[in-house]
Amino acid sequence: MRSSRSAPDPLDPGAVGFAHRGLHDGATFIENSLLAFAAALERGAGIECDLRLTADDQVVVFHDADALRLCGSHAVIARSTLADLGRFSVGNRPIPTLGQLLELVDGRVPLLLEAKVDERFWRFGPALLAALEGYAGAFGVMSFDPRLPRWFKTNAPHIRRGLVVSEKLSRVRRWWAMKLADPQFLSVHRAVIDQPWVARARRRMPVTCWTIRTAAERAAAEPFADDLIWEADGRPRR
């Protein structure tokens, strides 16, 4: 699966790939929780996770813009301070910060950190850079928003940067996003992973594919991607 790479990938997680939002499984190991990340570590999987910025510029590991689905509250993450969010729990523990995730992983597996950028784009880059300071493990920062990888290219070129590409992105918008982001890796939706533009990009940079949830999806995507981001029945069989 990795024969198309032009150079070794520092984020290569090996055959096990990346666990999507950690190794979660319903109510037992909730997505983006420290328990789900610990379970992924036990399996030796790379970890993909989501990052959001709080009102006081703290980076937390959380997917949704608000806390309704996971915590039963309409609180908006971007309008809440870290202290505000302390009354909520994910997996019977507080919403984790990026710092807590880094401390848990401690360089044992590579991380794909997807920044969920809101209207405060110019605050996200500096806050994320500060949270990553001193971490020696392998990680890449990626986003659907091409401005974020561009910010890292300009302000922190030593940090590996990536672009997340949706299947809904038009050809023109994809071209524009690629030019602006100037990514070092791509994360591409499985519905478009077999398209010729992905093969062309893969000759220049590693390509991961998201999100693989079944064995059939895994079999269909493997020939076209360097690594897979998986959950549920999309996990590797070993």
FENNORRA-V734506 format. One line per field, one symbol per residue. ss: DSSP state (A for helix, B for strand, O for the rest). phi: phi as a letter, one per 30 degrees, with the letter a starting at -180 (. if undefined). Layout:
# FENNORRA-V734506
ss->???
phi->???
This chain:
# FENNORRA-V734506
ss->OOOOOOOOOOOOOOOOOBBBOOOOBOOOBOOOOAAAAAAAAAAOOBBBBBBBBOOOOOBBBOOOOBOAAAAOOOOBAAAOOAAAAOOOBOOOOBOOBAAAAAAAAOOOOOBBBBBOOOOOAAAAAAAAAAAAOOOOOOBBBBBOOAAAAAAAAAAOOOOBBBBBBOOOOOAAAAAAAAAAAOOOBBBBBAAAOOOAAAAAAAOOOBBBBBBBOOAAAAAAAAOOOOBBBBOAAAOOOO
phi->.cddddaecdcddiddicddhidcaiddbdehcddddddddddiddbcacbbcddciccccadddbcddcbibdecedccdddedddcbbiibeedcdeddddddhidbdccccdddcdcedcdedddddddeidcddabcbadddddddddedcbddcdbbcccdddddedddeddddddhdcabbcdddbdcdedddddddcadbcbbcdcbdddddddedcbdbccbahddddca
